[in-house]
Amino acid sequence: MPQFDPQKYAYPSRRNVIYARRAMACTSVPLGAQIGLDVMKAGGNAVDAAVAMAAAMPLLEPTGNGLGSDCFALVWVEKEKKLYGLNASGVAPMALSAEKVRSLGYTRMPEEGWLPAMVPGAPAGWAELNRRFGTKPLTELFAPAASYAREGCPVPVNVEPQWVEDAKRIAAAMERDPAPHACWWKSFMKEDGSPYRAGDLFRWEEYADTLEELAATGCESYYRGTLMEKIVAFSRETGGYFSEDDFRNYRPEWVEPITADYKGYTVCELPPNGHGITVLMALNILKGLELPAEKDCADTYHKILEAIKLAFADTKTYVADPRYMKTSVEDMLSEEYAARRRALITGEALTPEAGDPSCGGTIYLCTADPQGNMVSFIQSNYTTFGAGVAVPGTGISLQNRGANFSLDPDSDNCLAGGKRSYHTIIPGFMLKDGEAVGPFGVMGAFMQPQGHVLVAVNTIDYHMNPQECLDAPRMQWVGGKHIQLEREVPAHVGKKLAEMGHEVEVLNTNISMGRGQIIWRTDNGLLAGGTEPRCDGTVAAW
């Protein structure tokens, strides 16, 4: 298990590592973590806790997810010593195509309205997790969220800025086409037309009603019942593309996790259509490089950034719905290909290009229960409030994940009906010698795989404890030679990176969303957890 000093905090922090004897639940909103822990105290397992938290988070943090989100999960079953993967990402409506979008005058996918909205996968994912691994009925698991929806829950401090800012985006979309967005405005803005602020009570009776219908039908109503009919009817009334068969034909998929060995540990991700493979490709490159003993030096940052750039150049080119990918996961993760990419790294910043492998607005939560089961779970609207479309009478707000599709007919990720888009949300998990170390994850779109790499390197190479690991200042490659550094990065590091050819931008705020949570199992059988302190991440421990 990871070796770390729980008394060492090299970076400014408001928190310590949290230990627990029996169970732990982590997410970005205190009430969400509390719900998960209450479920396990009442006899539920880690999956029950994750599902209950997932059902509550669209209410507690609607700027990150909704009843119209997608989700992914990695589930460790202790008695089997096995990690399971669930892909509950949605698909594009069959009536939609790249040609259709281009004919409407677009050169790239928009982020608002019906065009980027896809059949949501999250409710089906919750039901499937519950069916296979749950011990509690959905009626019990959804009850806390339904209660908060009726009684009201206070808007968290970390949610207010996103709520205020994204309301401007949806307001602009309403001016262009009010019909799809009017219900969203009524649902998420106060009566005076202003956004909710920290401490305001947010009530949503329709949300509670829908949760109870989902629980009573095992979420079938969403795909083959009354809720589906309401979604499709509203789509037809306001210019959308959904049909009944789009929902009836949808099913989440159980998939085999993909892995990479990194210096004695096994890092686990879900396979495409997500970009968890970016993490593994970057670690495959890094493990052949010698990282300096000092973390906060330019050489460390440079090597990590160059590995990430090379991995991203490939995955942005090749990752898509696996049914449409021309490049195999095995080729992308081969040691031979990693060696070829590694050989491109010098002391100068490079402008990455994709190689040829064939030659050789999100929330994250994690749970651990007394039986040793663990869940790494992520759920997302994509851009804050997603498409800005809410379905009247349902409490359902839709993601805009289709914005990640390409309109280039030569791209593996080109929009087509029934197709999954390239996905940015990725849950992570770590093993050692076939035993669970634990779940981890961060949020923030294209920062996510970069954050996963930093978690692995901070934990394995620099022996940071879970809290220190998340406190460490972050860096992000954003394209070409352009990198972003958080302001806590030492000035001499940024100066040296600029001399090495990087185009350095030092941010006055934190990179992207970037919130994260970690649960590690320790050698003495305890659980150790950390959360992103800058945005009120929360650990509930038992």
C-alpha positions in Angstrom: 0.0 0.0 0.0 1.2 3.6 -0.5 3.7 4.8 2.0 3.2 8.3 3.2 3.6 10.6 6.2 0.2 11.8 7.5 1.9 14.7 9.3 3.6 16.1 6.1 1.9 18.9 4.3 4.3 20.6 1.9 1.6 22.8 0.4 -0.9 25.2 2.0 -3.9 23.3 3.2 -7.0 23.7 5.3 -7.3 20.0 5.9 -5.6 16.9 7.3 -5.8 13.3 6.1 -8.9 11.7 7.4 -8.8 8.1 8.8 -11.7 5.7 9.2 -11.9 2.2 10.6 -15.0 1.0 8.8 -16.2 3.1 5.9 -15.7 6.4 4.0 -17.7 8.5 1.5 -16.2 11.4 -0.4 -17.7 14.0 -2.7 -17.7 17.8 -3.4 -20.7 18.7 -1.2 -20.9 17.9 2.5 -24.6 16.7 2.4 -23.7 14.3 -0.4 -21.0 12.6 1.6 -23.3 12.5 4.6 -26.0 10.7 2.7 -23.5 8.0 1.6 -22.2 7.4 5.1 -25.7 7.2 6.5 -26.6 4.5 4.0 -23.6 2.4 5.1 -24.3 3.0 8.8 -27.8 1.6 8.0 -26.3 -1.6 6.6 -25.9 -0.7 3.0 -22.7 -1.4 1.0 -20.4 0.9 -1.0 -22.5 0.6 -4.1 -25.7 1.5 -2.2 -23.9 4.5 -0.9 -22.7 5.6 -4.3 -26.1 5.2 -5.9 -27.8 7.2 -3.1 -25.2 10.0 -3.4 -25.5 10.0 -7.2 -29.2 10.5 -7.0 -28.8 13.4 -4.6 -25.9 15.2 -6.3 -28.0 16.6 -9.2 -30.0 18.5 -6.5 -27.0 19.4 -4.3 -24.7 20.4 -7.2 -26.9 21.0 -10.3 -24.0 22.9 -11.9 -22.2 19.6 -12.4 -24.8 17.0 -13.1 -28.5 16.2 -13.4 -31.2 13.6 -14.0 -30.1 13.9 -17.6 -26.4 13.1 -17.1 -24.1 10.3 -18.0 -22.1 8.3 -15.6 -19.2 5.8 -15.3 -18.2 3.6 -12.4 -15.4 1.3 -11.3 -16.6 -1.2 -8.6 -14.2 -3.2 -6.5 -15.8 -6.4 -5.1 -13.6 -7.5 -2.2 -14.8 -11.1 -1.9 -14.0 -11.7 -5.6 -10.9 -9.5 -5.6 -12.2 -8.2 -8.9 -12.7 -4.7 -10.4 -15.8 -4.2 -12.6 -16.4 -1.3 -15.0 -19.7 0.3 -16.0 -20.1 2.6 -19.0 -23.4 4.5 -18.7 -22.7 7.2 -21.3 -25.5 8.2 -23.6 -25.9 8.0 -27.4 -26.9 10.5 -30.0 -30.5 10.5 -31.3 -30.9 8.4 -34.4 -32.4 11.4 -36.3 -29.2 13.4 -35.8 -26.1 13.3 -38.0 -23.1 15.5 -38.8 -24.6 16.3 -42.2 -27.8 17.5 -40.4 -25.8 19.8 -38.1 -23.6 21.2 -40.9 -26.8 21.9 -42.9 -28.0 24.1 -40.1 -24.9 26.3 -40.6 -22.6 24.9 -37.8 -18.9 24.2 -38.3 -18.6 22.6 -34.9 -21.1 21.2 -32.4 -22.9 23.8 -30.3 -23.1 23.6 -26.5 -26.7 24.7 -25.9 -30.1 23.4 -27.0 -31.2 20.1 -28.5 -28.2 19.5 -30.9 -25.7 18.5 -28.2 -28.3 16.6 -26.0 -27.9 12.9 -26.0 -30.0 10.0 -24.5 -28.9 10.2 -20.8 -27.3 7.2 -19.3 -27.1 8.0 -15.5 -30.5 6.7 -14.3 -29.9 3.4 -16.2 -26.5 3.3 -14.6 -27.8 3.7 -11.1 -30.4 1.0 -11.7 -27.8 -1.4 -13.1 -25.4 -0.8 -10.3 -28.2 -1.5 -7.8 -29.4 -4.6 -9.7 -26.0 -6.2 -9.8 -24.3 -5.2 -6.6 -26.8 -3.3 -4.4 -28.4 -4.6 -1.2 -30.9 -1.8 -0.6 -34.0 -1.0 -2.7 -34.0 2.2 -4.7 -36.9 3.5 -2.8 -34.7 3.6 0.3 -31.6 4.9 -1.6 -33.5 7.8 -3.3 -35.4 8.8 -0.2 -32.8 11.3 1.2 -32.6 13.1 -2.1 -36.3 13.3 -2.5 -36.6 14.7 1.0 -34.0 17.4 0.3 -35.8 18.3 -2.9 -39.1 18.9 -1.0 -37.7 20.5 2.1 -35.0 22.5 0.3 -31.2 22.2 0.5 -28.8 25.1 0.9 -26.8 26.0 -2.1 -23.1 25.2 -1.3 -20.5 28.0 -1.4 -18.5 26.2 -4.1 -21.6 25.9 -6.4 -22.6 29.6 -6.4 -19.9 30.9 -8.8 -20.7 28.3 -11.4 -24.5 28.9 -11.0 -24.1 32.7 -11.5 -21.7 32.4 -14.4 -23.5 29.7 -16.4 -26.8 31.5 -16.1 -25.4 34.0 -18.5 -24.7 31.3 -21.1 -28.2 29.9 -20.9 -29.7 33.4 -21.0 -27.9 34.0 -24.3 -29.2 30.7 -25.6 -32.8 31.7 -24.6 -32.5 34.9 -26.6 -31.6 32.8 -29.7 -34.3 30.1 -29.1 -36.5 30.4 -26.0 -38.6 27.3 -26.4 -36.1 24.6 -25.2 -34.7 26.8 -22.4 -37.8 28.3 -20.7 -38.3 25.4 -18.3 -34.6 25.5 -17.4 -34.9 29.1 -16.5 -38.0 28.6 -14.4 -36.4 25.6 -12.6 -32.9 27.1 -11.8 -33.5 30.8 -11.4 -35.3 32.6 -8.6 -38.7 34.3 -9.1 -36.9 37.6 -9.6 -34.8 36.1 -12.4 -31.6 36.0 -10.5 -29.4 33.0 -9.9 -29.3 31.1 -6.6 -26.6 32.2 -4.2 -24.7 30.4 -1.4 -27.0 29.7 1.5 -30.2 30.1 -0.5 -32.6 27.1 -0.2 -33.2 25.3 -3.4 -36.4 23.3 -3.6 -37.6 21.3 -6.6 -40.8 19.3 -6.0 -40.7 17.8 -9.5 -37.3 16.3 -8.8 -38.7 14.4 -5.8 -41.7 13.2 -7.8 -39.4 11.9 -10.5 -37.0 10.2 -8.1 -39.9 8.3 -6.6 -41.2 7.2 -10.0 -37.6 6.1 -10.9 -37.4 4.1 -7.7 -40.8 2.5 -8.2 -40.0 1.4 -11.7 -36.3 0.5 -11.4 -35.7 3.5 -13.6 -37.6 1.9 -16.4 -40.0 4.8 -16.7 -37.1 6.9 -17.9 -36.5 4.7 -20.9 -39.7 2.8 -21.6 -42.4 4.5 -19.7 -44.1 7.8 -18.7 -40.9 9.8 -18.1 -39.6 8.8 -21.5 -42.8 9.9 -23.2 -42.6 13.3 -21.5 -39.0 13.8 -22.6 -39.7 12.8 -26.2 -42.9 14.9 -26.4 -41.1 18.0 -25.2 -38.3 17.3 -27.7 -40.8 17.2 -30.5 -42.6 20.4 -29.3 -39.5 22.5 -29.1 -37.3 21.4 -32.1 -35.5 18.4 -30.6 -34.5 15.1 -32.2 -35.4 12.4 -29.7 -37.7 9.5 -30.6 -39.2 6.8 -28.3 -36.8 4.1 -29.8 -33.8 6.2 -28.9 -34.7 5.5 -25.2 -36.2 2.1 -25.6 -33.0 0.8 -27.2 -30.6 2.3 -24.7 -28.7 0.0 -22.2 -25.6 0.7 -20.1 -22.6 -1.6 -20.7 -20.4 -3.6 -18.4 -16.9 -3.3 -19.7 -13.5 -4.7 -18.7 -11.2 -2.0 -17.1 -7.9 -1.2 -18.9 -4.7 -1.0 -16.9 -1.1 0.1 -16.9 1.6 -1.0 -14.5 3.4 1.9 -13.0 6.4 1.3 -10.6 4.8 -1.6 -8.7 1.2 -0.3 -8.9 -1.7 -1.1 -11.3 -3.6 2.0 -12.4 -7.0 1.2 -13.7 -9.3 3.2 -16.0 -12.3 2.5 -18.2 -11.8 1.8 -21.9 -12.9 4.2 -24.7 -15.2 6.1 -25.4 -13.7 7.8 -22.4 -10.2 9.2 -22.3 -9.0 7.3 -19.3 -6.6 5.6 -21.7 -4.7 9.0 -21.8 -3.7 8.4 -18.2 -2.3 5.0 -18.9 -0.4 6.1 -22.1 1.2 9.0 -20.2 2.2 6.7 -17.3 3.6 4.2 -19.8 5.8 7.0 -21.2 6.8 8.3 -17.7 7.8 5.0 -16.2 10.8 4.9 -18.6 11.9 8.3 -17.5 13.9 9.2 -14.4 12.0 11.8 -12.4 14.0 14.1 -10.1 13.9 13.5 -6.3 12.5 17.0 -6.0 8.9 17.3 -7.1 8.8 21.1 -7.5 11.5 21.5 -10.1 11.2 22.3 -13.8 12.5 19.0 -14.9 9.7 17.1 -13.1 7.0 19.4 -14.5 8.5 19.2 -18.0 8.7 15.4 -18.2 5.1 15.0 -16.8 3.8 17.7 -19.2 5.6 16.2 -22.3 4.2 12.7 -21.5 0.7 14.1 -21.1 1.0 16.1 -24.4 2.0 13.0 -26.3 -0.7 10.8 -24.9 -3.4 13.5 -25.5 -2.3 14.0 -29.1 -3.1 10.4 -29.7 -6.3 10.0 -27.7 -7.9 13.2 -29.1 -7.2 11.7 -32.5 -8.1 8.1 -32.0 -10.6 7.8 -29.1 -14.3 7.5 -30.0 -17.2 5.0 -29.6 -15.2 1.7 -29.7 -17.4 0.4 -32.4 -16.0 3.1 -34.7 -12.4 3.2 -33.6 -9.9 2.2 -36.3 -7.0 2.1 -33.7 -6.9 -0.7 -31.1 -6.6 -0.1 -27.4 -3.9 -2.8 -27.2 -1.7 -0.9 -29.8 -2.2 2.4 -27.9 -1.1 0.8 -24.6 1.8 -1.3 -26.0 5.3 -1.0 -24.4 6.8 -0.6 -27.9 4.6 2.4 -28.7 5.3 4.0 -25.3 9.0 3.7 -26.0 8.7 5.4 -29.4 6.7 8.2 -27.9 9.1 8.5 -25.0 12.1 8.9 -27.4 10.5 12.2 -28.6 11.0 13.8 -25.2 14.1 16.1 -25.0 14.9 19.1 -22.8 12.8 21.3 -25.1 9.0 21.7 -25.2 7.5 20.0 -28.2 4.4 20.7 -30.2 2.7 17.3 -30.1 1.3 15.4 -33.0 -0.6 12.1 -33.1 1.6 9.1 -33.7 0.7 5.8 -35.3 -0.1 3.2 -32.6 -1.1 0.6 -35.2 2.5 0.4 -36.0 3.2 -1.8 -33.2 -19.4 20.4 -15.3 -19.0 17.0 -13.4 -19.2 15.5 -10.0 -17.0 12.8 -8.6 -17.6 10.6 -5.6 -16.1 7.5 -4.1 -17.1 5.1 -1.3 -15.6 2.3 0.8 -17.6 0.0 3.1 -16.8 -2.3 6.1 -16.6 -5.4 3.8 -13.8 -3.8 1.8 -15.9 -3.0 -1.3 -15.1 0.3 -3.0 -16.7 2.5 -5.8 -15.1 5.1 -8.0 -18.0 7.0 -9.6 -18.3 10.0 -11.9 -21.4 11.8 -13.3 -21.6 14.8 -15.5 -23.6 17.4 -17.5 -20.4 18.2 -19.4 -20.5 22.1 -19.4 -21.9 23.2 -16.0 -25.7 23.2 -16.6 -25.3 21.1 -19.8 -27.6 21.8 -22.7 -29.7 24.3 -20.7 -32.7 22.2 -21.4 -35.1 21.0 -18.6 -38.2 18.9 -19.3 -41.4 20.4 -17.8 -42.9 18.5 -14.9 -40.0 16.1 -14.5 -37.0 17.7 -12.7 -34.9 16.4 -15.6 -32.1 18.7 -17.0 -30.2 17.4 -20.0 -26.4 17.0 -20.5 -24.7 18.4 -23.6 -22.1 15.7 -24.1 -22.8 15.7 -27.8 -20.8 18.9 -28.0 -17.7 16.6 -27.9 -18.6 15.1 -31.3 -16.6 16.1 -34.4 -18.4 17.1 -37.6 -15.4 15.9 -39.7 -16.6 12.8 -41.7 -13.0 11.4 -41.6 -12.9 11.5 -37.7 -13.6 8.3 -35.8 -15.6 10.6 -33.4 -17.8 12.1 -36.1 -21.4 12.5 -35.0 -23.8 9.8 -36.0 -27.2 8.6 -34.7 -26.9 5.9 -32.0 -23.2 6.7 -31.4 -21.5 7.5 -28.1 -19.3 10.6 -28.2 -15.7 11.0 -27.0 -16.1 11.4 -23.2 -14.1 13.4 -20.7 -15.3 12.0 -17.4 -13.2 9.1 -16.0 -13.2 7.3 -12.7 -9.8 6.0 -11.5 -8.7 3.1 -9.3 -5.4 1.8 -8.1 -4.3 -1.8 -7.2 -1.1 -3.3 -5.8 -0.3 -7.0 -6.1 -4.0 -7.7 -7.0 -5.3 -5.9 -3.9 -7.3 -2.7 -3.8 -5.5 0.4 -2.9 -8.5 2.5 -3.6 -10.6 4.8 -5.8 -9.6 8.3 -6.9 -10.8 10.9 -9.3 -10.8 14.6 -10.2 -13.2 16.8 -12.2 -12.7 19.3 -14.9 -13.1 18.0 -18.5 -9.7 17.8 -20.3 -8.0 18.3 -16.9 -9.2 14.9 -15.7 -6.6 12.6 -17.2 -3.9 15.1 -16.4 -5.1 15.2 -12.8 -5.1 11.4 -12.7 -1.5 11.3 -13.8 -0.6 13.8 -11.1 -2.4 11.7 -8.4 -0.4 8.6 -9.5 2.9 10.4 -9.6 2.4 12.3 -6.4 1.4 9.1 -4.6 3.9 6.6 -6.1 6.9 8.7 -6.9 6.7 11.3 -4.2 5.0 9.4 -1.4 2.4 12.1 -0.7 -0.5 11.4 1.6 -4.0 11.7 0.1 -4.5 15.3 1.3 -1.1 16.5 0.3 -1.6 14.8 -3.1 -4.6 17.0 -3.8 -3.1 20.1 -2.3 -0.1 20.0 -4.6 -0.2 22.8 -7.2 -1.4 21.6 -10.6 -0.3 22.2 -14.1 -2.3 21.7 -17.3 -1.4 21.4 -21.0 -4.0 23.2 -23.0 -2.7 22.9 -26.6 0.5 23.4 -28.6 3.2 24.5 -26.2 0.8 26.4 -24.0 0.7 25.3 -20.4 -1.1 26.6 -17.3 0.4 26.7 -13.8 -1.4 27.3 -10.6 -0.1 30.3 -8.7 1.3 28.1 -6.0 3.9 26.7 -8.4 7.3 28.2 -7.4 8.3 31.1 -9.6 11.6 29.6 -10.5 9.8 26.5 -12.0 7.7 28.7 -14.3 10.7 30.7 -15.4 12.7 27.6 -16.2 9.8 26.0 -18.1 9.6 29.1 -20.2 13.3 28.9 -21.0 12.6 25.3 -22.1 10.2 26.5 -24.7 6.9 26.2 -22.9 4.4 29.0 -23.3 3.6 29.5 -19.6 0.5 31.0 -18.2 0.3 31.5 -14.4 -3.4 31.5 -13.2 -4.7 33.6 -10.4 -7.4 31.0 -9.8 -7.3 27.2 -9.7 -7.0 25.2 -12.9 -10.4 24.3 -14.3 -12.7 22.7 -11.8 -10.1 20.3 -10.7 -11.8 19.1 -7.5 -10.9 15.6 -6.5 -11.3 12.9 -3.9 -9.1 9.9 -2.9 -9.6 6.9 -0.6 -6.5 4.7 0.1 -6.4 1.5 2.0 -3.5 1.5 4.5 -1.2 -1.4 5.7 -3.0 -1.5 9.1 -6.4 -1.9 7.5 -7.6 1.7 8.0 -8.9 3.9 5.3 -7.2 7.2 4.6 -9.0 9.9 2.6 -8.4 13.3 1.2 -10.5 15.9 -0.8 -9.9 19.0 -2.8 -10.0 21.7 -0.1 -10.2 24.7 -2.4 -13.7 23.9 -3.4 -15.1 22.3 -0.3 -14.6 18.7 -1.1 -15.8 16.6 1.8 -14.9 13.3 3.5 -17.4 11.5 5.7 -15.7 8.8 7.7 -16.9 6.0 10.0 
